[in-house]
Amino acid sequence: MKLSKNTGTLFLLTGLGLFFASIIFGFLASIIYQYPEFLKDSLGLIKLRPMHVSAALFWILVAATGAIYKSLAILTKKDSYPLLQKIHWGLWIFSLLGIFYCYATGNFGGREYWEYPPVFAIPIGLAWLLFLLIFFLKVKSIKKWPVYVWMWMTGIVYFLFIFIENYFWVIPYFRESFIKDMVIQWKAAGSIVGAYNMLVYGSVFFIMERISKKAHTGFNKWAFALFFLSFFNMLFNWGHHLYLVPTNASIHYAGYIVSMTEWVFFIKIIYNWKKQVTEAEAFYHYYPYRFILAFNFWLFFNLTLALFMSIPVINLYMHGTHFITAHAMGTTIGINTMILLAALFFFLVPKKEHHQSQLLNTGFWGIQISLLVFLLSLMAMGFVKSIWFFEEPQAQFAEMMARMKPFTLLFIFSGFSLFLSFLGVISGFVFMLFKKHP
């Protein structure tokens, strides 16, 4: 089968293109931290930052969609509704081309994470509505849903709901009230992550089941328990984003209590670690498994950071600093990207014998080491800034930036290393893909 004939493959490859764009934009933006005049007269940070953020966000959404389409084709043993899927992909391509053209020409108008003109929310919303329709048409033949189908369903439905809520600010009633506007925006920003995490985590459950060849994994009671806990967090975990907003105190308490339930995930990861180390001996050279193992480590790392951030007194010091950036980057790169790279290898280059590549091995370990240094440098920058926020008397901003300089340089160098490592993995993947599909 030619690559272009399968819509799931088109989504995965489009996602890979967006990921490649995001790491280029991100690396260029990181240079501006130290050299503000870099690209000032062409792109500058004002354009590079939203281009990087949107490309990273769309990489997750588009690639997760591709993984779901490929998974459903395997589950139902047919690739049904190809025309509707092609229209779905076409709506995304139209939206992406328009959005990045607007960014390149300096035409903004949106809000954080969605800084493009809000008119492009219409084709994206239509694409998601069509995705919901196609999903239900496809799964109607599955009599008993495994946990990952439930995760996909809740993620798709909830994302559409939150995506609409995210644009309440265009209505004067919400926009003209500062508190209402901020509460809804911060709630939407937190909740939408939970929605697309359901899509990504559902995909990793499916891949793990197929790798282990244990058909009962999707019906495991513990898997469903984690699903319901994840669903509960998706609905209510956004409360800890609003600790600093003067809103109803019950929202703050609910956010804190829900956030603390994440300790269950934390303990479960530690409990499973020994078993996973044993499994790694059998699957070490299989890249879908290696990226899933890496995801588990970064989930542990990022969950540790998130749990501390959810404690109000610590949140007070972390908020508005590079700690938040480290948390966001750790989630996007360490968790979602590792899963989606596993999906790319699993669905498009599934045979283990194709994975014997020194370039891939070097790139894989380069990513893990560079990402650790990258996140630690961001956390160090956040620590410096949080001290500056509360010191008396407060030093000049320029002095704070000077204190941060060693960590900023480390951030740039590790970012460059991360860029090269990802480039190595992408190059190795593309080489194997075209070798398989000449």
C-alpha positions as CSV (number, residue, x, y, z in Angstrom):
1,M,0.0,0.0,0.0
2,K,1.3,3.4,-1.0
3,L,1.9,5.8,1.9
4,S,-0.4,8.5,0.4
5,K,-3.4,6.1,0.2
6,N,-3.7,5.7,3.9
7,T,-5.1,8.7,5.8
8,G,-3.7,7.5,9.2
9,T,-0.3,7.5,7.6
10,L,-0.9,11.0,6.1
11,F,-1.8,12.3,9.6
12,L,1.3,10.7,11.1
13,L,3.6,12.1,8.5
14,T,2.0,15.6,8.7
15,G,2.5,15.4,12.4
16,L,6.2,14.5,11.9
17,G,6.6,17.5,9.6
18,L,5.1,19.8,12.3
19,F,7.4,18.3,14.9
20,F,10.4,19.0,12.7
21,A,9.2,22.6,12.3
22,S,8.7,23.0,16.0
23,I,12.2,22.0,16.9
24,I,13.6,24.3,14.3
25,F,11.5,27.2,15.5
26,G,12.3,26.3,19.1
27,F,16.1,26.3,18.6
28,L,16.0,29.6,16.7
29,A,13.9,31.1,19.5
30,S,16.3,29.8,22.2
31,I,19.2,31.7,20.5
32,I,17.3,35.0,20.9
33,Y,17.3,34.5,24.7
34,Q,21.1,35.2,24.6
35,Y,21.3,37.3,21.4
36,P,18.2,39.5,21.2
37,E,19.2,41.0,17.9
38,F,19.2,37.6,16.2
39,L,16.5,37.5,13.3
40,K,15.1,40.7,14.8
41,D,14.2,42.3,11.4
42,S,12.7,39.1,9.9
43,L,11.0,36.7,12.4
44,G,12.2,37.6,15.9
45,L,10.8,36.1,19.1
46,I,7.4,37.6,18.5
47,K,6.9,35.3,15.5
48,L,9.1,32.4,16.4
49,R,7.5,31.7,19.8
50,P,3.9,31.2,18.5
51,M,5.2,29.3,15.5
52,H,7.1,26.9,17.8
53,V,4.3,26.5,20.3
54,S,1.6,26.0,17.7
55,A,3.7,23.5,15.7
56,A,4.4,21.5,18.9
57,L,0.7,21.5,19.9
58,F,-0.5,20.6,16.4
59,W,2.2,17.8,16.2
60,I,0.5,16.2,19.2
61,L,-3.1,16.6,17.9
62,V,-2.4,15.6,14.3
63,A,0.0,12.6,15.1
64,A,-2.4,11.3,17.8
65,T,-5.2,11.5,15.2
66,G,-3.1,9.4,12.8
67,A,-2.3,6.9,15.6
68,I,-6.0,6.5,16.4
69,Y,-6.9,6.0,12.7
70,K,-4.2,3.3,12.3
71,S,-5.3,1.6,15.5
72,L,-8.9,1.5,14.6
73,A,-8.0,0.1,11.2
74,I,-6.3,-2.8,13.0
75,L,-9.1,-3.3,15.5
76,T,-11.9,-3.3,12.9
77,K,-9.7,-5.1,10.3
78,K,-10.7,-2.5,7.7
79,D,-9.9,1.2,6.8
80,S,-13.5,2.4,6.4
81,Y,-14.8,5.8,5.4
82,P,-11.6,6.9,3.5
83,L,-13.3,9.9,1.8
84,L,-14.4,11.4,5.2
85,Q,-10.9,10.8,6.5
86,K,-9.4,12.6,3.5
87,I,-11.8,15.6,4.1
88,H,-10.7,15.6,7.7
89,W,-7.0,15.7,6.7
90,G,-7.8,18.4,4.1
91,L,-9.4,20.7,6.8
92,W,-6.3,20.4,8.9
93,I,-4.0,21.2,6.0
94,F,-6.0,24.2,5.1
95,S,-5.9,25.4,8.7
96,L,-2.2,24.8,9.1
97,L,-1.2,26.6,5.9
98,G,-3.4,29.6,6.9
99,I,-2.2,29.7,10.5
100,F,1.5,29.6,9.7
101,Y,1.1,32.2,6.8
102,C,-0.5,34.5,9.4
103,Y,2.3,34.0,11.8
104,A,5.0,34.6,9.1
105,T,3.2,37.9,8.1
106,G,2.8,39.0,11.7
107,N,-1.0,38.6,11.7
108,F,-2.0,37.5,15.2
109,G,-5.2,38.0,17.2
110,G,-5.6,34.9,19.3
111,R,-4.6,34.0,22.9
112,E,-1.9,31.9,24.5
113,Y,-1.2,28.7,22.6
114,W,-3.7,29.7,20.0
115,E,-2.3,33.0,18.8
116,Y,-3.5,32.9,15.2
117,P,-6.6,34.9,14.1
118,P,-9.6,33.2,15.8
119,V,-11.3,32.7,12.4
120,F,-9.1,29.6,11.9
121,A,-10.8,28.0,14.9
122,I,-13.7,27.4,12.6
123,P,-12.0,24.9,10.2
124,I,-10.2,23.2,13.2
125,G,-13.5,22.9,15.1
126,L,-15.2,21.4,11.9
127,A,-12.3,19.0,11.5
128,W,-12.7,17.9,15.1
129,L,-16.4,17.5,14.8
130,L,-15.8,15.3,11.7
131,F,-13.2,13.3,13.6
132,L,-15.9,12.6,16.3
133,L,-18.3,11.5,13.6
134,I,-15.8,9.2,11.9
135,F,-14.7,7.7,15.3
136,F,-18.3,6.7,16.2
137,L,-18.9,5.3,12.8
138,K,-15.8,3.2,13.0
139,V,-16.2,1.9,16.6
140,K,-19.9,0.9,16.2
141,S,-18.7,-2.6,15.1
142,I,-16.6,-3.1,18.3
143,K,-19.0,-4.9,20.7
144,K,-16.9,-4.6,23.8
145,W,-14.6,-1.5,24.1
146,P,-11.1,-1.9,25.6
147,V,-9.8,0.9,27.8
148,Y,-8.0,2.7,25.0
149,V,-11.2,3.1,23.0
150,W,-12.8,4.7,26.0
151,M,-9.8,7.0,26.4
152,W,-10.0,8.1,22.7
153,M,-13.7,8.7,23.0
154,T,-13.5,10.8,26.1
155,G,-10.5,12.7,24.8
156,I,-12.2,13.5,21.5
157,V,-15.5,14.7,23.0
158,Y,-13.8,16.6,25.9
159,F,-11.4,18.3,23.5
160,L,-14.2,19.6,21.4
161,F,-16.0,21.0,24.5
162,I,-12.9,22.7,25.8
163,F,-11.8,24.0,22.4
164,I,-15.2,25.8,22.2
165,E,-14.8,27.1,25.8
166,N,-11.3,28.3,24.9
167,Y,-12.9,30.9,22.5
168,F,-15.5,32.3,25.0
169,W,-13.2,35.4,25.1
170,V,-14.5,36.5,21.7
171,I,-17.9,37.1,23.5
172,P,-18.0,40.5,25.2
173,Y,-19.8,39.1,28.3
174,F,-16.7,37.1,29.2
175,R,-14.0,39.3,27.7
176,E,-15.1,42.4,29.5
177,S,-14.8,40.8,33.0
178,F,-11.1,40.3,33.8
179,I,-11.7,37.6,36.4
180,K,-14.1,35.6,34.3
181,D,-11.9,35.9,31.3
182,M,-8.7,34.8,33.2
183,V,-10.5,31.9,35.0
184,I,-11.9,30.5,31.7
185,Q,-8.6,30.9,29.8
186,W,-6.5,29.3,32.5
187,K,-9.1,26.5,33.0
188,A,-9.2,25.8,29.2
189,A,-5.4,25.8,29.0
190,G,-5.1,23.2,31.7
191,S,-8.1,21.1,30.6
192,I,-7.2,20.9,27.0
193,V,-3.9,19.2,27.9
194,G,-5.9,16.5,29.8
195,A,-8.1,16.0,26.7
196,Y,-5.3,15.4,24.2
197,N,-3.4,13.3,26.8
198,M,-6.3,10.9,26.7
199,L,-5.7,10.5,22.9
200,V,-2.0,10.0,23.3
201,Y,-2.2,7.7,26.4
202,G,-4.9,5.6,24.7
203,S,-2.6,5.1,21.8
204,V,0.3,4.0,24.1
205,F,-2.1,1.4,25.7
206,F,-2.9,0.0,22.3
207,I,0.7,-0.2,21.2
208,M,1.8,-1.8,24.5
209,E,-1.0,-4.4,24.1
210,R,0.2,-5.2,20.6
211,I,3.9,-5.4,21.6
212,S,3.2,-7.7,24.5
213,K,0.7,-9.8,22.5
214,K,-1.6,-9.9,25.5
215,A,-5.1,-9.2,24.3
216,H,-6.5,-8.9,27.8
217,T,-4.4,-5.8,28.6
218,G,-7.1,-3.5,27.3
219,F,-9.7,-5.0,29.7
220,N,-7.4,-5.1,32.8
221,K,-9.2,-3.8,35.9
222,W,-6.2,-1.7,36.9
223,A,-6.1,-0.1,33.5
224,F,-9.8,0.9,33.8
225,A,-9.1,2.2,37.4
226,L,-6.3,4.4,36.0
227,F,-8.6,5.5,33.2
228,F,-11.3,6.7,35.6
229,L,-8.7,8.5,37.7
230,S,-7.3,10.2,34.6
231,F,-10.8,11.1,33.5
232,F,-11.5,12.6,37.0
233,N,-8.2,14.6,36.8
234,M,-9.1,15.7,33.2
235,L,-12.3,17.2,34.5
236,F,-11.1,18.9,37.7
237,N,-7.3,19.1,37.8
238,W,-7.3,22.6,36.2
239,G,-8.1,24.1,39.6
240,H,-4.4,24.3,40.6
241,H,-3.8,26.7,37.7
242,L,-6.0,29.2,39.5
243,Y,-4.3,29.4,42.9
244,L,-3.2,33.0,42.2
245,V,-6.6,34.2,40.8
246,P,-9.1,35.8,43.3
247,T,-11.9,33.4,42.7
248,N,-14.0,31.1,44.8
249,A,-11.8,29.3,47.3
250,S,-13.6,25.9,46.7
251,I,-12.0,25.9,43.3
252,H,-8.6,26.1,44.9
253,Y,-9.3,23.4,47.4
254,A,-10.8,21.1,44.8
255,G,-7.8,21.7,42.5
256,Y,-5.4,20.8,45.3
257,I,-7.2,17.6,46.3
258,V,-7.6,16.4,42.8
259,S,-3.9,17.1,42.0
260,M,-2.8,15.0,45.0
261,T,-4.6,12.0,43.6
262,E,-1.8,11.9,41.0
263,W,0.3,10.3,43.7
264,V,-1.5,7.0,42.7
265,F,0.2,7.3,39.3
266,F,3.5,8.1,41.0
267,I,3.4,5.0,43.2
268,K,2.2,2.8,40.3
269,I,5.2,3.8,38.2
270,I,7.6,2.8,40.9
271,Y,5.8,-0.5,41.5
272,N,6.0,-1.4,37.8
273,W,9.6,-0.4,37.3
274,K,11.3,-3.7,38.2
275,K,9.0,-5.6,35.8
276,Q,9.7,-3.1,33.0
277,V,13.4,-3.4,33.4
278,T,13.0,-7.2,32.9
279,E,10.9,-6.6,29.8
280,A,13.5,-4.2,28.4
281,E,16.0,-7.0,28.0
282,A,13.7,-8.6,25.5
283,F,12.5,-5.5,23.6
284,Y,15.5,-3.2,24.1
285,H,16.3,-2.9,20.3
286,Y,12.7,-2.4,19.3
287,Y,12.2,1.4,19.1
288,P,8.5,1.6,19.9
289,Y,9.3,-0.1,23.2
290,R,12.4,2.0,23.8
291,F,10.4,5.2,23.3
292,I,7.6,3.9,25.6
293,L,10.2,3.1,28.3
294,A,11.7,6.6,27.9
295,F,8.1,8.0,28.2
296,N,7.7,6.2,31.5
297,F,10.9,7.8,32.9
298,W,9.8,11.3,31.8
299,L,6.3,10.7,33.2
300,F,7.9,10.0,36.5
301,F,10.2,13.1,36.2
302,N,7.4,15.4,35.1
303,L,4.8,14.0,37.6
304,T,7.3,14.7,40.4
305,L,7.6,18.3,39.3
306,A,3.8,18.6,38.8
307,L,3.1,17.3,42.3
308,F,5.3,19.9,43.9
309,M,3.8,22.6,41.7
310,S,0.4,21.6,42.9
311,I,1.3,22.5,46.5
312,P,0.0,26.1,46.9
313,V,3.0,27.6,48.8
314,I,5.5,26.1,46.2
315,N,3.2,27.1,43.3
316,L,3.5,30.7,44.6
317,Y,7.3,30.7,44.0
318,M,7.2,28.7,40.8
319,H,4.4,30.5,39.0
320,G,5.6,33.0,36.3
321,T,9.1,31.4,36.1
322,H,10.9,29.0,33.9
323,F,9.7,26.1,36.2
324,I,6.4,26.3,34.3
325,T,8.2,26.2,30.9
326,A,10.1,23.2,32.2
327,H,6.9,21.5,33.1
328,A,5.3,22.3,29.7
329,M,8.4,21.2,27.8
330,G,8.8,18.1,29.9
331,T,5.2,17.1,29.1
332,T,5.4,17.9,25.4
333,I,8.8,16.4,24.7
334,G,9.3,13.8,27.4
335,I,5.8,12.4,27.5
336,N,3.7,13.1,24.4
337,T,6.6,13.2,21.9
338,M,8.1,9.9,23.2
339,I,4.7,8.2,22.8
340,L,4.1,9.6,19.3
341,L,7.6,8.7,18.1
342,A,6.8,5.1,19.4
343,A,3.6,5.3,17.3
344,L,5.5,6.4,14.2
345,F,7.9,3.5,14.4
346,F,5.2,1.0,15.4
347,F,2.7,1.8,12.6
348,L,5.0,2.8,9.8
349,V,8.2,0.8,10.4
350,P,7.0,-2.1,12.5
351,K,9.6,-4.8,11.8
352,K,12.3,-5.1,14.5
353,E,15.0,-5.9,12.0
354,H,14.7,-2.4,10.5
355,H,15.6,-0.8,13.8
356,Q,19.3,-1.8,13.9
357,S,20.8,1.6,13.2
358,Q,23.7,3.4,14.9
359,L,22.2,6.8,13.9
360,L,18.9,5.9,15.7
361,N,20.7,4.6,18.8
362,T,22.9,7.8,19.1
363,G,19.9,10.0,18.5
364,F,17.8,8.2,21.0
365,W,20.3,8.5,23.8
366,G,21.2,12.1,22.8
367,I,17.5,13.0,23.2
368,Q,17.3,11.6,26.7
369,I,20.6,13.2,28.0
370,S,20.0,16.5,26.3
371,L,16.4,16.7,27.5
372,L,17.5,16.1,31.1
373,V,20.1,18.9,30.9
374,F,17.6,21.1,29.0
375,L,14.9,20.8,31.7
376,L,17.4,21.2,34.6
377,S,18.7,24.4,33.1
378,L,15.2,25.7,32.8
379,M,14.5,24.8,36.4
380,A,17.7,26.6,37.5
381,M,16.6,29.7,35.6
382,G,13.2,29.4,37.3
383,F,14.9,29.2,40.7
384,V,17.0,32.3,40.0
385,K,13.9,34.2,38.9
386,S,11.7,33.1,41.8
387,I,14.4,34.4,44.3
388,W,14.5,37.7,42.4
389,F,10.7,38.0,42.7
390,F,10.7,37.9,46.5
391,E,14.1,39.4,47.4
392,E,14.2,42.7,49.3
393,P,15.3,45.1,48.0
394,Q,14.7,43.8,44.5
395,A,17.6,44.0,42.1
396,Q,17.4,45.4,38.6
397,F,16.0,43.1,35.9
398,A,19.3,43.2,34.0
399,E,21.1,42.0,37.1
400,M,18.7,39.1,37.4
401,M,19.3,38.2,33.8
402,A,23.1,38.3,34.4
403,R,22.7,35.8,37.3
404,M,20.8,33.6,34.9
405,K,23.4,33.8,32.1
406,P,25.3,30.5,32.8
407,F,22.0,28.5,32.9
408,T,20.8,30.4,29.8
409,L,23.9,29.3,27.9
410,L,23.4,25.7,29.1
411,F,19.8,25.9,28.0
412,I,20.9,27.0,24.4
413,F,23.6,24.4,24.1
414,S,21.4,21.5,25.4
415,G,18.7,22.8,23.1
416,F,21.1,22.5,20.2
417,S,22.1,19.0,21.2
418,L,18.4,18.1,21.5
419,F,17.8,19.5,18.1
420,L,20.6,17.4,16.5
421,S,19.5,14.3,18.4
422,F,15.9,14.6,17.1
423,L,17.3,15.3,13.7
424,G,19.2,12.1,13.8
425,V,16.1,10.1,14.9
426,I,13.9,11.7,12.2
427,S,16.6,11.1,9.5
428,G,16.9,7.5,10.6
429,F,13.2,7.0,10.6
430,V,12.7,8.7,7.1
431,F,15.5,6.5,5.7
432,M,13.9,3.3,7.0
433,L,10.5,4.5,5.8
434,F,11.6,5.1,2.2
435,K,13.6,1.9,2.2
436,K,10.4,0.1,3.1
437,H,8.3,2.1,0.6
438,P,10.7,2.8,-2.3
